[in-house]
Amino acid sequence: MFPGVTNSGYRDGRLIDTAPDDAIYTDVDITEILITHGHADHFACAAALRRAGSRVIAPREEVALVENPEVNIRGMFSWAKPSDEMVTKLFRGEGCFVDGYLDEWSGPGIQIIPLSGHTLGHTGMLTADRVLFTGDALYIRELWDKHPLPYAIDVGLVKSSLDLIQGLDFDWLVPAHGHPVDKADSVLDIQHHVARIEAIEALVLRELRQPRTTEEIIARVSGRLGLKENPAQYWLSVTTVKGFLGCLLERQMIEFYVQDYAGYWRTIASL
């Protein structure tokens, strides 16, 4: 493991994600780079390493984001062009050509584990020496004070991925951010993550007992969770709160309607 702003791992010539600075890999023989997902902090120096001879392998659904980070930025802003102050640095980076898909990849010592939810194609890797690299699928307990609303596009898939992680056989779990934890601690972290998701769902349901516009519910959730009040955090919150709304709508716990050209959400009266 290479600890850093984004933790990366190494096994038998394969690098799992990358740190921002390729200098830390100077004496490491890297034949392939396995990317967990298409946020730029996870492939920060992949292009530089590829120019040095490494192949880059990414989840099929994430390839467009890795090759052109502008796609992710535009998607966050409903495909219009945002100003620089509206974009988190985690989405900005040098695009990198992808040489292959993780779902078609096989190599000794690493098992590919689909862990969707943070992004559509988010993927983890389990090594033969029983170390699980989970990318951003799990936020360990120490991160929640700083990040009380972890970015996710599909909260239902996040919960399914957390359940999958708990059922895997490993000794150590390495999250992309934070310190490694053993299996026993990871179970506590998973339980905490699930509990926080359920608490946010309950918050949304309470707030929507009174009909609120999309902007209003984003503001109410952000305020209740004590998020930083700046443009970049706002746009991250837009996506994640919509992820909760979409999940609750699919479960028929809330409803959506349009009135006076504004979109409104409200908890279904029988709940």
Number of C-alpha atoms within 10 A of each C-alpha: 14 16 15 15 14 20 23 24 22 19 15 14 13 22 24 27 28 30 24 18 12 14 11 11 14 9 7 12 14 20 16 22 25 29 30 32 29 26 23 24 21 28 31 25 21 32 22 15 23 19 10 11 13 20 20 26 22 30 26 17 16 22 22 19 20 30 17 18 20 19 14 20 22 14 12 19 17 10 12 10 13 14 9 12 10 18 20 15 13 11 20 18 21 17 20 24 17 22 15 17 18 21 14 11 13 11 9 10 14 20 15 21 21 21 29 25 24 24 22 20 20 27 28 27 23 21 18 13 12 15 22 29 28 25 27 27 30 28 24 25 16 12 14 14 10 11 14 16 21 20 20 24 21 22 26 19 19 25 21 14 25 23 16 13 23 17 10 13 12 17 14 19 23 26 23 29 20 17 14 20 18 14 18 12 15 23 18 14 20 22 17 17 22 20 12 16 20 14 12 19 19 12 15 23 20 12 18 21 15 11 17 19 18 17 12 15 22 21 18 16 19 20 12 10 15 14 17 13 11 10 15 15 16 19 18 19 21 19 19 21 27 18 20 20 26 19 19 19 17 12 11 12 16 21 19 17 12 10 8 6 7 11 14 20 24 23 22 15 9 5 9
